[in-house]
Amino acid sequence: MRAMVLHEIGRPLVLEERPDPLPGPGEIRVRVEACAVCRTDLHVVDGELPDPRLPIVPGHEIVGTVDALGSGVTSHVQGGRVGVPWLGHTCGHCRYCLAGQENLCDRPGFTGYTRDGGFATHVLADAAFAFPLEGFADPVAAAPLLCAGLIGWRSLKLAGAGTRIGLYGFGAAAHILAQVCRWQGRQVHAFTRAGDTAAQDLARRLGACFAGSSDDLPPEPLDAAIIFAPVGALVPAALRAVRKGGRVVCGGIHMSDIPSFPYALLWEERQLVSVANLTRVDAHEFLALAPEAGVRTTTTVYPLERANEALDDLRHGRFQGAAVLIP
């Protein structure tokens, strides 16, 4: 197998030849067809997430076919297409797992962070955390759904049932979630970096009724806002934009420090919450509704060997939608 490997934080990934991995009990081996590049991968490579297992193969938006089964696996068949997400394993026994909050597990495993991920030709996955992708014919189009789509869906669930939804940072997650919101009959308000007309144009094409700078106020107060950009200064901006009783959801795994802001922005029962990881329930819900909603992903494709270029292009906002590696 070939893999792009991170050996040292802040250094480029290195292309390596490795023996094909053998699945252990309860595992499957997946031949990777496509792996999207997530901002979380950047946080791992740049050292913004602590203590990754090194060396590590990043990548956790994986689509591929099962080509080997470990002992005891009956949930998958060889040749079946599956998706492998960020949450790669949970203990099943801690208070959070037992309460249906496996996204908060005390002893989790994360794909591309604590176990090797999909920037490779092959990857091992816990069979219980790999989702069948029957009916998803295009691996490249499906790959961003495995994190950008899933975390967007979980964020929307936490945002509540409001009609006017603000999306701060119109990248991979927001361009998927905007389509889901429109399918549900909600109004989408997109907020981008000042002057990012390409992202604003994409938002309008996907049905946003408003697209402007994150410094702007929407035409009407929002019912909820979801922040995908890892910029702490967007928290007071979003609180300023939501109505009384509205909710601001922080949808990222990492964010720069939130600046101080007057209590008046939080008062009147506005709420500020964060999203952590995902659950398998989230995945099954979203992967069922995405085809119904007609979700179409905007992608830029890179060969596996150009993973460093894809990461840098994501870092500097050089494409719309999602980057996807293919081996």
LINFENJO-V555795 format. One record per residue. N is the residue number from 0. PSI is psi in radians with two decimals (none if undefined). OMEGA is omega as a letter, one per 40 degrees, with the letter a starting at -180 (none if undefined). Layout:
# LINFENJO-V555795
n=N psi=PSI omega=OMEGA
n=N psi=PSI omega=OMEGA
This chain:
# LINFENJO-V555795
n=0 psi=2.77 omega=i
n=1 psi=2.55 omega=a
n=2 psi=2.55 omega=i
n=3 psi=2.08 omega=a
n=4 psi=2.35 omega=i
n=5 psi=2.05 omega=i
n=6 psi=-0.51 omega=a
n=7 psi=2.30 omega=i
n=8 psi=2.36 omega=i
n=9 psi=-0.01 omega=i
n=10 psi=2.75 omega=i
n=11 psi=2.68 omega=i
n=12 psi=2.65 omega=a
n=13 psi=2.28 omega=i
n=14 psi=2.20 omega=a
n=15 psi=2.61 omega=i
n=16 psi=2.28 omega=a
n=17 psi=2.75 omega=i
n=18 psi=2.56 omega=i
n=19 psi=2.29 omega=a
n=20 psi=2.65 omega=i
n=21 psi=2.24 omega=a
n=22 psi=2.39 omega=i
n=23 psi=-3.06 omega=i
n=24 psi=2.29 omega=i
n=25 psi=0.08 omega=a
n=26 psi=2.81 omega=i
n=27 psi=2.67 omega=i
n=28 psi=2.31 omega=a
n=29 psi=2.24 omega=i
n=30 psi=1.99 omega=a
n=31 psi=2.22 omega=i
n=32 psi=-0.60 omega=a
n=33 psi=2.57 omega=i
n=34 psi=2.04 omega=i
n=35 psi=2.74 omega=a
n=36 psi=2.11 omega=a
n=37 psi=2.69 omega=i
n=38 psi=-0.46 omega=i
n=39 psi=-0.62 omega=i
n=40 psi=-0.70 omega=i
n=41 psi=-0.74 omega=i
n=42 psi=-0.61 omega=i
n=43 psi=-0.89 omega=a
n=44 psi=-0.68 omega=a
n=45 psi=-0.03 omega=i
n=46 psi=0.31 omega=i
n=47 psi=-0.26 omega=i
n=48 psi=2.31 omega=a
n=49 psi=2.57 omega=i
n=50 psi=0.91 omega=i
n=51 psi=2.70 omega=i
n=52 psi=2.16 omega=i
n=53 psi=2.46 omega=e
n=54 psi=2.66 omega=a
n=55 psi=2.51 omega=i
n=56 psi=1.97 omega=i
n=57 psi=3.12 omega=i
n=58 psi=2.13 omega=a
n=59 psi=0.38 omega=i
n=60 psi=1.24 omega=a
n=61 psi=2.33 omega=i
n=62 psi=2.30 omega=i
n=63 psi=-3.04 omega=a
n=64 psi=2.51 omega=a
n=65 psi=2.17 omega=i
n=66 psi=0.05 omega=i
n=67 psi=2.50 omega=a
n=68 psi=2.32 omega=i
n=69 psi=2.94 omega=a
n=70 psi=2.49 omega=i
n=71 psi=-0.04 omega=a
n=72 psi=2.07 omega=i
n=73 psi=-0.07 omega=a
n=74 psi=-0.16 omega=a
n=75 psi=2.78 omega=i
n=76 psi=2.66 omega=i
n=77 psi=2.38 omega=a
n=78 psi=-0.21 omega=i
n=79 psi=2.47 omega=i
n=80 psi=2.36 omega=a
n=81 psi=2.82 omega=i
n=82 psi=2.42 omega=a
n=83 psi=2.11 omega=a
n=84 psi=-3.03 omega=i
n=85 psi=-0.88 omega=i
n=86 psi=1.89 omega=a
n=87 psi=-0.23 omega=a
n=88 psi=2.58 omega=i
n=89 psi=2.83 omega=a
n=90 psi=-0.54 omega=a
n=91 psi=-0.02 omega=a
n=92 psi=-0.31 omega=a
n=93 psi=2.99 omega=a
n=94 psi=-0.56 omega=a
n=95 psi=-0.78 omega=i
n=96 psi=-0.75 omega=a
n=97 psi=-0.39 omega=a
n=98 psi=0.16 omega=a
n=99 psi=0.30 omega=i
n=100 psi=0.94 omega=a
n=101 psi=-0.33 omega=i
n=102 psi=-0.29 omega=i
n=103 psi=0.27 omega=a
n=104 psi=2.46 omega=i
n=105 psi=-0.39 omega=a
n=106 psi=1.10 omega=a
n=107 psi=2.91 omega=i
n=108 psi=2.42 omega=a
n=109 psi=2.27 omega=a
n=110 psi=2.26 omega=i
n=111 psi=0.18 omega=a
n=112 psi=-0.92 omega=i
n=113 psi=-0.20 omega=i
n=114 psi=2.60 omega=a
n=115 psi=2.50 omega=a
n=116 psi=-2.66 omega=a
n=117 psi=0.12 omega=i
n=118 psi=1.09 omega=a
n=119 psi=3.01 omega=i
n=120 psi=-0.41 omega=i
n=121 psi=2.66 omega=i
n=122 psi=2.54 omega=i
n=123 psi=2.50 omega=i
n=124 psi=2.55 omega=i
n=125 psi=2.12 omega=a
n=126 psi=-0.53 omega=a
n=127 psi=-0.23 omega=a
n=128 psi=0.42 omega=i
n=129 psi=2.27 omega=a
n=130 psi=2.25 omega=i
n=131 psi=2.41 omega=a
n=132 psi=0.84 omega=i
n=133 psi=2.30 omega=i
n=134 psi=-0.16 omega=i
n=135 psi=1.67 omega=a
n=136 psi=-0.42 omega=a
n=137 psi=1.85 omega=a
n=138 psi=-0.66 omega=a
n=139 psi=-0.79 omega=a
n=140 psi=-0.57 omega=a
n=141 psi=-0.49 omega=a
n=142 psi=-0.79 omega=a
n=143 psi=-0.32 omega=i
n=144 psi=-0.41 omega=a
n=145 psi=-0.17 omega=i
n=146 psi=-0.98 omega=i
n=147 psi=-0.74 omega=i
n=148 psi=-0.79 omega=a
n=149 psi=-0.78 omega=a
n=150 psi=-0.55 omega=i
n=151 psi=-0.74 omega=i
n=152 psi=-0.79 omega=i
n=153 psi=-0.68 omega=i
n=154 psi=-0.72 omega=a
n=155 psi=-0.66 omega=i
n=156 psi=-0.72 omega=i
n=157 psi=-0.41 omega=a
n=158 psi=-0.40 omega=i
n=159 psi=-2.95 omega=a
n=160 psi=0.24 omega=a
n=161 psi=2.82 omega=a
n=162 psi=-0.74 omega=a
n=163 psi=1.96 omega=a
n=164 psi=2.22 omega=i
n=165 psi=2.37 omega=i
n=166 psi=2.00 omega=a
n=167 psi=2.03 omega=a
n=168 psi=1.78 omega=a
n=169 psi=1.26 omega=i
n=170 psi=-2.47 omega=a
n=171 psi=-0.87 omega=a
n=172 psi=-0.82 omega=a
n=173 psi=-0.62 omega=a
n=174 psi=-0.41 omega=i
n=175 psi=-0.83 omega=a
n=176 psi=-0.57 omega=i
n=177 psi=-0.66 omega=i
n=178 psi=-0.67 omega=i
n=179 psi=-0.77 omega=i
n=180 psi=-0.77 omega=a
n=181 psi=-0.68 omega=i
n=182 psi=-0.59 omega=i
n=183 psi=-0.09 omega=i
n=184 psi=0.28 omega=i
n=185 psi=2.79 omega=i
n=186 psi=2.35 omega=i
n=187 psi=2.25 omega=i
n=188 psi=2.07 omega=a
n=189 psi=2.35 omega=a
n=190 psi=2.24 omega=a
n=191 psi=3.08 omega=i
n=192 psi=2.56 omega=i
n=193 psi=2.27 omega=i
n=194 psi=-0.01 omega=a
n=195 psi=1.31 omega=a
n=196 psi=-0.50 omega=a
n=197 psi=-0.79 omega=i
n=198 psi=-0.68 omega=i
n=199 psi=-0.67 omega=i
n=200 psi=-0.72 omega=i
n=201 psi=-0.75 omega=i
n=202 psi=-0.76 omega=i
n=203 psi=-0.71 omega=i
n=204 psi=-0.51 omega=a
n=205 psi=0.16 omega=i
n=206 psi=0.11 omega=i
n=207 psi=2.37 omega=i
n=208 psi=-0.23 omega=i
n=209 psi=2.40 omega=i
n=210 psi=2.09 omega=a
n=211 psi=-2.90 omega=a
n=212 psi=2.64 omega=i
n=213 psi=-0.22 omega=i
n=214 psi=-0.24 omega=a
n=215 psi=2.70 omega=i
n=216 psi=2.50 omega=i
n=217 psi=2.84 omega=i
n=218 psi=-0.59 omega=i
n=219 psi=2.68 omega=i
n=220 psi=2.48 omega=a
n=221 psi=2.62 omega=i
n=222 psi=-0.62 omega=i
n=223 psi=2.72 omega=i
n=224 psi=2.48 omega=i
n=225 psi=2.22 omega=a
n=226 psi=2.03 omega=i
n=227 psi=-0.52 omega=i
n=228 psi=2.43 omega=a
n=229 psi=0.88 omega=a
n=230 psi=1.91 omega=a
n=231 psi=-0.52 omega=a
n=232 psi=-0.26 omega=i
n=233 psi=-0.30 omega=a
n=234 psi=-0.96 omega=i
n=235 psi=-0.55 omega=i
n=236 psi=-0.75 omega=a
n=237 psi=-0.69 omega=i
n=238 psi=-0.64 omega=i
n=239 psi=-0.46 omega=a
n=240 psi=-0.28 omega=a
n=241 psi=2.72 omega=a
n=242 psi=3.04 omega=i
n=243 psi=2.36 omega=a
n=244 psi=0.05 omega=a
n=245 psi=2.98 omega=a
n=246 psi=2.42 omega=i
n=247 psi=2.19 omega=a
n=248 psi=2.18 omega=i
n=249 psi=1.94 omega=a
n=250 psi=0.04 omega=a
n=251 psi=2.86 omega=i
n=252 psi=-0.30 omega=i
n=253 psi=2.55 omega=i
n=254 psi=2.55 omega=i
n=255 psi=2.89 omega=a
n=256 psi=2.44 omega=i
n=257 psi=2.17 omega=a
n=258 psi=2.78 omega=i
n=259 psi=2.61 omega=i
n=260 psi=2.73 omega=a
n=261 psi=2.51 omega=a
n=262 psi=-0.47 omega=a
n=263 psi=-0.49 omega=i
n=264 psi=-0.47 omega=a
n=265 psi=-0.44 omega=a
n=266 psi=3.02 omega=a
n=267 psi=0.63 omega=i
n=268 psi=0.51 omega=i
n=269 psi=2.63 omega=a
n=270 psi=2.52 omega=i
n=271 psi=2.07 omega=a
n=272 psi=2.82 omega=i
n=273 psi=2.76 omega=i
n=274 psi=2.39 omega=i
n=275 psi=2.05 omega=i
n=276 psi=-2.47 omega=a
n=277 psi=2.92 omega=i
n=278 psi=2.86 omega=i
n=279 psi=-0.51 omega=i
n=280 psi=-0.77 omega=i
n=281 psi=-0.79 omega=a
n=282 psi=-0.82 omega=a
n=283 psi=-0.69 omega=i
n=284 psi=-0.90 omega=a
n=285 psi=-0.73 omega=a
n=286 psi=-0.37 omega=i
n=287 psi=-0.65 omega=a
n=288 psi=-0.42 omega=a
n=289 psi=-0.81 omega=i
n=290 psi=-0.65 omega=i
n=291 psi=-0.68 omega=a
n=292 psi=-0.12 omega=a
n=293 psi=0.58 omega=a
n=294 psi=2.26 omega=i
n=295 psi=2.19 omega=a
n=296 psi=2.53 omega=i
n=297 psi=2.12 omega=a
n=298 psi=2.64 omega=i
n=299 psi=2.17 omega=a
n=300 psi=2.40 omega=i
n=301 psi=2.50 omega=i
n=302 psi=2.71 omega=a
n=303 psi=-0.72 omega=a
n=304 psi=-0.28 omega=a
n=305 psi=0.49 omega=a
n=306 psi=-0.68 omega=i
n=307 psi=-0.66 omega=i
n=308 psi=-0.73 omega=i
n=309 psi=-0.75 omega=i
n=310 psi=-0.73 omega=a
n=311 psi=-0.66 omega=i
n=312 psi=-0.65 omega=i
n=313 psi=-0.76 omega=a
n=314 psi=-0.63 omega=a
n=315 psi=0.18 omega=i
n=316 psi=0.75 omega=a
n=317 psi=0.03 omega=i
n=318 psi=2.89 omega=i
n=319 psi=2.63 omega=i
n=320 psi=-2.23 omega=a
n=321 psi=2.57 omega=i
n=322 psi=2.50 omega=a
n=323 psi=2.23 omega=i
n=324 psi=2.44 omega=i
n=325 psi=2.37 omega=a
n=326 psi=none omega=none
